[in-house]
Amino acid sequence: MELAIILMMLLIVVALGAIKLSDSGVAFPFRRKPQLFTPVEHSFLNLIEQAMGREFRIICRVRLSDIVSVRHSTNKKTASQAISRASSRQLDFILVDKQDMSPILAIDLVHNQGKDGYKTQRDWFVSGALDAAGVPHVRIKVKSGYTVEDIRECLENKLVPYRRIQQKMSQLPTHNPEPTKRPTRPVRSSRAAAA
C-alpha cells in the first residue's frame, strides 16, 4: 500500500514537471521595443525615401532568402546548405519595383562603431548570392552629413544596369496592332431604305 502511494506521488511530480515544460506552461518574457529602428537606421531610411521613394518601395530588414532562390538544377545537399545560409543573413534595405514588388537593389549600412562594428567586413556569401541572382548590392558607411543628393548619386551608380534594361524595354515595339480607323462622319448606307 505504501509503495502504491509513493508511486502515485512520483507520478504526480513527473506529470507536474511535464506540464511545466510543455508549451502551455512556457512564459513569454517579452516587452514592446520603444522603436523599430535605431536613430541611424531611421535617418538613413528618410534619406533613401527622399532620394528614391517616388520610384521604388523601400523594404527594411529583409532576409536574403526572401529575395533569392536556389536554381532547380542544384543538388539537394548544396541547395539545403545554401538556403540555410541565406536564411541566416539579413539585408538592411531593399528597393523593390512598385508594380510587381521585384527586388531591384540591396542596401547594407556599415557601422564602424562598437566593439567589432556592424557589417564592417564584406560578407562574401551575401555578395556572391546577390551577384548570381542579378541584384545589385551597395554598402554605405554610416556617417553624419549625407545629403539626399549624395544618397541618390550612390544608388543611381548601382542602378545603371537596371536603367539600361528599362530603356531597352521602352524602345521595344509593342505587338498591339493599331486600332482600325473609324469614319469621322456618318456614312450613308448603300442599301435602299425600307419604307
C-alpha positions, 0 to 999 in steps of 0.5 A, spaced: 500 500 500 505 504 501 509 503 495 502 504 491 502 511 494 509 513 493 508 511 486 502 515 485 506 521 488 512 520 483 507 520 478 504 526 480 511 530 480 513 527 473 506 529 470 507 536 474 514 537 471 511 535 464 506 540 464 511 545 466 515 544 460 510 543 455 508 549 451 502 551 455 506 552 461 512 556 457 512 564 459 513 569 454 518 574 457 517 579 452 516 587 452 514 592 446 521 595 443 520 603 444 522 603 436 523 599 430 529 602 428 535 605 431 536 613 430 541 611 424 537 606 421 531 611 421 535 617 418 538 613 413 531 610 411 528 618 410 534 619 406 533 613 401 525 615 401 527 622 399 532 620 394 528 614 391 521 613 394 517 616 388 520 610 384 521 604 388 518 601 395 523 601 400 523 594 404 527 594 411 530 588 414 529 583 409 532 576 409 536 574 403 532 568 402 526 572 401 529 575 395 533 569 392 532 562 390 536 556 389 536 554 381 532 547 380 538 544 377 542 544 384 543 538 388 539 537 394 545 537 399 548 544 396 541 547 395 539 545 403 546 548 405 545 554 401 538 556 403 540 555 410 545 560 409 541 565 406 536 564 411 541 566 416 543 573 413 539 579 413 539 585 408 538 592 411 534 595 405 531 593 399 528 597 393 523 593 390 519 595 383 512 598 385 508 594 380 510 587 381 514 588 388 521 585 384 527 586 388 531 591 384 537 593 389 540 591 396 542 596 401 547 594 407 549 600 412 556 599 415 557 601 422 564 602 424 562 603 431 562 598 437 566 593 439 567 589 432 562 594 428 556 592 424 557 589 417 564 592 417 567 586 413 564 584 406 560 578 407 562 574 401 556 569 401 551 575 401 555 578 395 556 572 391 548 570 392 546 577 390 551 577 384 548 570 381 541 572 382 542 579 378 541 584 384 545 589 385 548 590 392 551 597 395 554 598 402 554 605 405 558 607 411 554 610 416 556 617 417 553 624 419 552 629 413 549 625 407 545 629 403 539 626 399 543 628 393 549 624 395 544 618 397 541 618 390 548 619 386 550 612 390 544 608 388 543 611 381 551 608 380 548 601 382 542 602 378 545 603 371 544 596 369 537 596 371 536 603 367 539 600 361 534 594 361 528 599 362 530 603 356 531 597 352 524 595 354 521 602 352 524 602 345 521 595 344 515 595 339 509 593 342 505 587 338 498 591 339 496 592 332 493 599 331 486 600 332 482 600 325 480 607 323 473 609 324 469 614 319 469 621 322 462 622 319 456 618 318 456 614 312 450 613 308 448 606 307 448 603 300 442 599 301 435 602 299 431 604 305 425 600 307 419 604 307 
